[in-house]
C-alpha cells in the first residue's frame, strides 16, 4: 500500500490565518469607525463655530452700515453748524457796525439832550420866579402855603372854593398800594409801614394841597372813611371849623397822617355826612381810588365782592345824595382791577357840577 504524501499547508493553518486576518480586519474596522465618529463630531463643532462667526460678521456689517449712516448724518450736521456759525459771525459783524453807528448817534443825542435839559432848567427857574412873584401878590388870599419842589398846582381844574367845604378821604386798605398783591401784603404789616406807603402819602399830600387852597373866609370839615366815616377835626363833633384857624387845620392834618388805611370802603356811609352837617356843604372834595366794596351795612355772610356788586354799591351811594347834591370834586388815585371806577366818578362829578381829576404819581 502506497504511503500518503505529507502537505506543507494544512487546513488548520489556513483556518488560523483566516481567523487572524478577520480579526485584523475587524480591529481596523472598529478603529476606523471610532475615528470617523470623532471626525464627524469635530466637523459639527467646526460648522457651528463657522455659523456663529458668520452671524457675527453679518451683525458687524449691520453695525458698520449704521455707523456709516450716523457718520453721514454727523457730517451733514457739521456742515449746517459751520454754515450757521458763518451766518452768526456775519450777523455779529453787522451788529457791531450798527452798534458803532448807534453809539455815534447816541452821543450826538446826549449832547442835544443836555442842551435841552439846560434850556428846561432855565425855563423852570423863570417859572419859579414868576410863581413866587404871583404868590407874593396873592398872600392875603390864602390860609396857608404848601412848599415843595416842582409845579404843585398844575391841576387847576379842582374847585376848592365855597363857603363850606367838606373833604372826604378814603382810608380803606386799598389806599395802601395800586396793586391787589401789594395791598394784601401790606395790610398785614405794621401801622408805621402802612403810613409810609407811597399811595397813602399821595392822598395825604392831596388833602394838604387842598387845605392850602381854601378861601380864608370859608369853613371846612375833614372826614376819613372806610366802612364808616369819622371826623379828623379834634373837638368839632361834626361841626364846621374855620379855614383860617391854622391850629384846627394842623391838628386835622396831623390826625390824617396818623391814620393807617385799613378795612373796606362804604361810600354811602361817607355821603351820609353831607346830610348830617348843618348847614349843608356847598362843595365836597372826595379823595378815593375806586368803587366801594360795602353797602351801608356789613354783609350778613362773607362773600367775594365782584365788579357787579361794587357798581351796585356805587349806584346806591349816588342815589343817596338826592336830586340836588352839592358839587362833588373827585380826585381818583390809581387802582388795579377797577376799570369802571373812572366812568362812575366822572359821571358823578359832571352830574353834580364838580370836577374829576386823575392825578399822576408826583402830584401834588
Buried (B, 14 or more C-beta within 10 A) or exposed (E): EEEEEEEEEEEEEEEEEEEEEEEEEEEEEEEEEEEEEEEEEEEEEEEEEEEEEEEEEEEEEEEEEEEEEEEEEEEEEEEEEEEEEEEEEEEEEEEEEEEEEEEEEEEEEEEEEEEEEEEEEEEEEEEEEEEEEEEEEEEEEBBBEBEEEEBBBEBEEBBBEBBBBBBBBBBBBBBBBBBEEBBEEBBEEEEEEBBEBEBBEBBBBBBBBBBBBBBEEBBBBBBBBBBEBEBBBEEBEBEBBBBBBEEBBEBBBEBBBEBBBBBBBBBBBBBBBBEEBEEEBBBBBBBBBBBBBBBBEEEEEEEEBEEEBBBBBBEBBBEBBEEEBBBBBBBBBBBBEBEBBBEBBBEBBEEBBBBBBBBEEEBB
